[in-house]
Amino acid sequence: MTRSAPLPLLVLGSGRDLHSERGVECPGELPALSDPDLVARARAAKAALGDAVFILGHHYQRDEVIEFADTTGDSFKLAREAAARPQAPYIVFCGVHFMAESADILTGPEQIVILPDLAAGCSMADMAAISQVEDAWADLQDAGVAEMTVPVTYMNSSAAIKGFTGRHGGTICTSSNAKTALSWALAQRGDGQVLGGTGKVLFLPDQHLGRNTYVRDLGGALEDCVVFDPHRPMGGLSVEELRAARMILWRGHCSVHGRFTVDAVEAARRAIPEVNVIVHPECRYEVVELADYVGSTEKIIKTIAAAPDGTSWVVGTELNLVRRLAAQFPGKRIAFLEKNVCYCSTMNRIDLPHLVWALESLVEGRVVNQIRVDPDVAAHARVALDRMLALPGETHKD
């Protein structure tokens, strides 16, 4: 039986084939592939280090980096994979800064976590600075609602924000267990009811995941949600609005997922007969409402993998992963949802030159770009993470 050629991966509205010789045809193209000599150098350095190094590759990394990853996945899964290998003294995290921080929190004190490029940050995580969050909590105290509020922090946040959450009795969530985490948090204060009660949640830093989870997954009312803007006095809200709200959503978002639009979903349905639209819950509420499937990166991968050949999919998540899925499942038509979004620019700062530099430095006995979380911050962040792990159900997935 001969295998059919891969169906082309399209960026909707671009009119261009992503398997063309010209490469990715959309605004903000990926940098050119690295010098092929670097592949040989990476292989040699990794072989020289052997079991002393464990390389983690996030799903949104480019293929030239994923090739050298010992395991791939979402952020929390990767941090736990690192913690499960105490025999590896060096953990090279090919992701972004908050992910490497989580790995440092969960791994042993003798293990060293390395981020190949310190400039690989996360725009969402950067939208919630610890000073802003502390000021916001003071505002909630002034409004008389702090004692009714439990903070829930998305995994995509700094160690300092995770530590804040631990200090104030809150928990962490991933995009997979957000429903469980919110149910727990809403019942911790007030009359103990999840819906229709008086307990509140301060959800950091992604407003979209918080809103989508509360309304779509828990069945809460959209009017129970307010958005706290850290750049405005009292978050731009009145005391009455804060007291009436159940979900106080931080004004933050993912710079990739936040740009998928209703127009793009409608264009996909016009262009592709019987298309399945699947998006990440970091997308806007109105986009999630129009999708056929909503789920974490891992759920997106598993859903498409389980779908029969011949089906058509439009995917609302980072382009590197969408391209990888199209190559992995050539019998399915897989398209990228939004023509004006290409990839996570900060994630793509981890390229092969930086990875080779980090590995060759270790071969030479030098540690570069070590990620260290303050021990006090790490202790409080670990409390919040442990609360998440103690929640019922499968809470260890992203």
FIMARBA-604863 format. One line per 4 residues: number of its first residue (from 1); for each residue x, y, z of C-alpha. Coordinates in steps of 0.05 Angstrom, whole numbers. Each point is the difference from the previous one (the first is absolute). Example, Ala and Ser with C-alpha at 12.3 -4.5 7.8 and 13.67 -1.06 7.14 Angstrom:
! FIMARBA-604863
1	246/-90/156; 27/69/-13
END
This chain:
! FIMARBA-604863
1	0/0/0; 30/66/-21; -3/59/46; -32/64/-27
5	39/65/-1; -14/47/57; -58/47/-9; 24/72/-3
9	-1/40/65; -33/67/-15; -2/65/37; -73/21/-10
13	-6/61/-44; 72/0/-22; -11/-40/-63; 68/-32/10
17	23/-70/12; 45/-9/61; 35/-59/-33; 24/44/-58
21	73/10/-11; -7/71/25; -15/-25/71; -48/32/48
25	-39/52/-38; -32/46/51; 16/64/38; 59/-8/47
29	35/-60/-30; 44/-46/40; 75/12/-6; 37/-42/-51
33	22/-69/21; 66/-2/36; 66/-20/-32; -1/-76/-11
37	68/-4/34; -36/18/65; -40/-65/-4; 64/-40/3
41	27/43/56; -64/-9/40; 2/-75/-9; 73/-3/21
45	-11/43/62; -61/-40/22; 37/-65/-10; 59/26/41
49	-46/20/57; -39/-65/-1; -47/-10/58; 27/62/35
53	-47/43/-41; -75/-5/-10; -30/44/-55; -73/22/4
57	-35/26/-62; -66/37/3; -51/-15/-55; 7/70/-28
61	74/-6/-14; 25/-4/-71; 17/-68/-29; 76/11/0
65	-4/5/76; -52/-55/11; 47/-48/-36; 47/2/61
69	-53/-2/55; -1/-62/44; -74/13/12; -52/49/-26
73	-63/28/31; -33/60/33; 33/40/55; -21/-37/64
77	8/-68/-30; 71/17/-19; 16/27/69; -25/-64/31
81	40/-41/-50; 62/36/23; -17/-12/73; -8/-74/-15
85	73/-4/-22; 41/19/61; 59/-37/-30; 8/54/-53
89	41/58/28; -16/46/-59; -70/16/-25; -2/40/-65
93	-69/29/-8; -18/20/-71; -60/43/16; -9/67/33
97	22/30/66; -60/-17/45; 5/-73/-22; 73/-4/20
101	-19/32/67; -51/-55/12; 52/-53/-16; 48/33/50
105	-55/-1/53; -16/-73/-10; 70/-29/-11; 50/-17/54
109	48/52/29; 59/-34/-33; -31/5/-70; 15/60/-45
113	-53/26/-47; 24/37/-62; -39/43/-49; 40/6/-65
117	-23/72/-11; -18/43/60; -40/46/-46; -50/-56/-12
121	-56/28/42; -76/-3/-2; -42/61/-16; -58/-27/41
125	42/-13/61; 31/69/-7; -70/32/4; -3/-16/75
129	60/30/37; 3/-18/74; -2/73/21; -65/9/-40
133	-31/-61/30; 18/21/71; -31/68/-14; -62/-33/-28
137	-7/-42/63; 4/64/41; -57/28/-43; -41/-62/15
141	14/9/74; -22/73/-4; -64/-22/-35; -13/-50/55
145	1/-61/-46; 70/-29/10; -23/-45/57; -51/-31/-48
149	50/-9/-56; 46/-58/-17; 54/11/-53; 7/-51/-55
153	62/8/-44; 8/-31/-68; 63/-40/-10; 21/53/-51
157	24/48/54; 64/19/35; 25/-35/62; -14/64/39
161	-74/-3/-19; -3/-73/18; 32/17/67; -52/55/11
165	-54/-52/-13; 29/-48/50; 5/54/53; -73/19/-8
169	-30/-70/3; -8/-10/-75; 19/-52/-51; 30/-7/-69
173	-38/-26/-61; 17/-25/-69; -45/6/-61; -23/-71/12
177	-18/4/74; -25/72/4; -71/-24/12; 21/-42/59
181	43/56/29; -54/52/-8; -53/-45/32; 46/-10/60
185	18/74/6; -71/27/-6; -22/-46/57; 56/21/48
189	-31/66/22; -69/26/16; -56/-51/3; 41/-55/-34
193	-41/-4/-63; 33/-5/-68; -56/35/-38; -50/48/30
197	44/10/61; 40/57/28; 72/-23/-7; 44/35/-52
201	61/-16/-42; 55/46/-23; 22/-35/-64; 70/15/-25
205	26/17/-52; -43/-23/-59; -70/29/0; -23/-45/-57
209	15/-66/33; -33/24/64; -63/24/-36; -6/-61/-46
213	8/-48/58; -50/35/46; -53/10/-53; 8/-59/-47
217	26/-55/46; -33/19/66; -64/31/-28; 10/66/35
221	-30/65/-24; 41/46/-45; -22/60/41; 34/-31/62
225	67/17/-34; 36/66/4; 68/19/-28; 51/32/47
229	46/48/-38; 65/9/39; 14/66/-36; -63/34/28
233	-18/19/72; -38/-56/34; 8/-39/-65; -49/46/-34
237	-56/-30/42; -46/27/53; -6/-29/69; -70/-23/-18
241	25/-36/-62; 54/-36/40; -50/-21/53; -50/-26/-51
245	52/-40/-40; 17/-73/9; 58/0/-50; 49/57/3
249	40/-10/-64; 69/30/-8; 6/40/-64; 50/-46/-34
253	0/-44/-61; 43/-43/-46; 28/41/-57; -11/-59/-48
257	-66/-30/23; -31/68/15; 5/19/-74; -44/-55/-28
261	-65/31/-24; -73/-16/-13; 12/21/-72; 53/-53/-7
265	-47/-54/26; -55/22/-47; 49/2/-59; 22/-71/16
269	-71/-25/-1; -12/33/-67; 64/-25/-31; 3/-72/24
273	-61/-46/-2; -14/-38/65; 60/31/34; 13/-13/74
277	22/63/37; 43/-14/61; 30/55/43; 38/11/64
281	-39/27/60; 47/60/2; -39/25/-60; -53/54/7
285	-68/-21/27; -36/15/-65; 50/-43/-40; -6/-57/49
289	-76/4/-4; 3/-12/-76; 50/-58/4; -18/-74/-5
293	54/-21/49; 37/38/54; 60/-27/37; 71/5/24
297	58/-12/-47; 2/-73/21; -74/-7/-13; 6/32/-68
301	55/-50/-18; -39/-60/26; -66/21/-33; 32/8/-69
305	40/-64/8; -64/-39/15; -39/30/-58; -10/-43/-62
309	39/14/-64; -37/45/-49; -25/47/54; 15/75/-3
313	25/41/58; 13/73/12; 44/10/62; 3/61/44
317	68/-6/34; 73/14/-13; 24/-11/-72; 61/-44/14
321	-46/-52/31; -52/5/-55; 53/-11/-53; 27/-60/39
325	-70/-30/5; -10/9/-75; 65/-38/-14; -16/-54/51
329	-70/-13/-26; 4/6/-76; -68/-33/-11; -36/58/34
333	-8/70/-26; 27/46/54; -2/75/-8; 23/58/44
337	-57/43/24; 24/72/-6; 40/28/-58; 29/57/42
341	30/-44/55; 61/-43/-13; 38/-23/62; 18/18/71
345	58/48/-11; 29/-8/69; -4/-75/-1; 37/1/-66
349	59/36/30; 23/-70/21; 34/-21/-64; 54/-49/-18
353	58/49/8; -21/15/72; -11/-73/15; 69/-19/-28
357	32/56/41; -33/-25/64; 20/-73/-13; 71/15/-22
361	10/44/60; -20/-58/45; 50/-45/-37; 53/52/16
365	-21/0/73; -36/67/-1; -72/12/20; -35/56/-38
369	-68/31/11; -17/-37/63; -71/14/26; -3/9/75
373	-64/14/39; 7/35/67; -8/-55/54; -54/38/37
377	-39/12/-64; 10/-72/-21; -26/-26/67; -65/39/-6
381	-8/-18/-73; 10/-73/18; -57/6/50; -46/24/-55
385	23/-55/-47; -10/-52/54; -71/25/10; -12/-11/-74
389	28/-70/2; -46/-16/59; -63/19/-38; -43/-58/-24
393	7/-28/-70; 57/2/-50; 30/66/20; 70/-13/-24
397	-12/16/-73; 6/65/-38
END
